[in-house]
Amino acid sequence: MRKRNIDKHLFLTRAEAQDLQKKAKKTCMSEAGLVRLLIKGYEPREKPDDRFYDTMRELSAIGNNVNQLAAKANTLGFVDAVMLKKEVERWHKFQADVERVFLRPDKSNMKWQ
């Protein structure tokens, strides 16, 4: 069974339809998904350029390398495991914060919600 079972239709001018289509494409969403997000009070972000994704892949690779080095150093008894674990957690939090800032939609400040 469908999650959304109420069908709504609306009329748009050609310019409005093109604007909706352009904005949906910029956010990598369907037009219906974009409208639902706006109704819930969120403002979607535009899809970042390829440099962002390249940087995130590099961050992920560096984080994985640090994690592997930490595991190896801990096994050999070379480093303070607690401090290293704290730094790895800080790295993952930083990566999650970057994703939140650049990818996740923001709650709108509009008064009518």
N, C-alpha and C positions, 0 to 999 in steps of 0.2 A: 504494500500500500504506500502511496505517495505521502511524503511528509507535508507537502504543501498542496492542498486540494481546493483552494479558492482561486478562481481565475479572474484577473483584473485586466481590463483593456483601457488604454488611454490614447488620446489623439495628440499628435505633435506636429508642429510645422516641419518643413524640410530642414530648416536650419537647426531646430531643436533636436531632431532625430540624428543629424550629422554630428552635432555637439555631443550627444549621449554616446554615439558610436565611437567617437574620437577619445572621449574620456574613459570609456570602458577599455579600449585598446591600450591606452597609456598605463592603466592600472593592471592590465592582464586579467581582466575579469569579464564575465558576460554582462550584457546590459541589465539583465534581470538581477544578477548578483550584485551589481553596483547599486541599483535602486534599493534592494533589500538592505545593503550595508548603510546607505544614507538614511533609510527609514529608522534603522536602529540607533542612529545618532553618531555614526562613525564617519570620519573623513579619510578616504583611502589615500595611500601614497602612490606616486608614480613609480613604475618599475625602475630601479637604479640601472645605470649603464653597466656594460660588461666589466669595467674596471673594478666595480664594487665586488662582483662575484669572484673575479680573479684574486682580489685581496682577501676575501673571506676564505677561499680555498687555501691560500698561503697561510693565513692565520690558523686554520684547522690543521694543516700539515705541521706547522711549528709547534702547536699545542700537543699533537700526537708525538712528535719527537721528544719534547720535554717530558711527557708522561713516560715514554719508553726509557729515557735516560734516568728518570727518577726511579723507576722500577729496578733497573740494573744497578744503580748506585746503592739503593736500599738493600738489595740482595748481597752486594759485596761489602756493605757496611761503611761506605765512604761519606755519606751525607746525613744531615739531620732530616729524617723522614717527615717529621711533623711540619717543619718549615717548608720543605719542598712540596708537600701535599697542599699546604695553604697557598703557595704560589700557583700551583696548577689549578686549584679552584678559582683563584683570582683571575687567571687567564680565561677560564671557561665563562666566568661571569662577565668579563669584558667582551668576549665574543657574543654572548647572548644580548648584552646591552646594545652593541652595535647593530645587531639584527633587529632589535626592538625599535631603535631610533629610525632606521632606514627602511624597514619593511612592513612593520605592523601598523594598522590604521590607528589614528588618534580619536579619542572621544571628542565630539564636536562641542563647542562652547555656545551653540545657538540657544537662545532663551526659550523657544517654543517647545522644547522637548519635554 
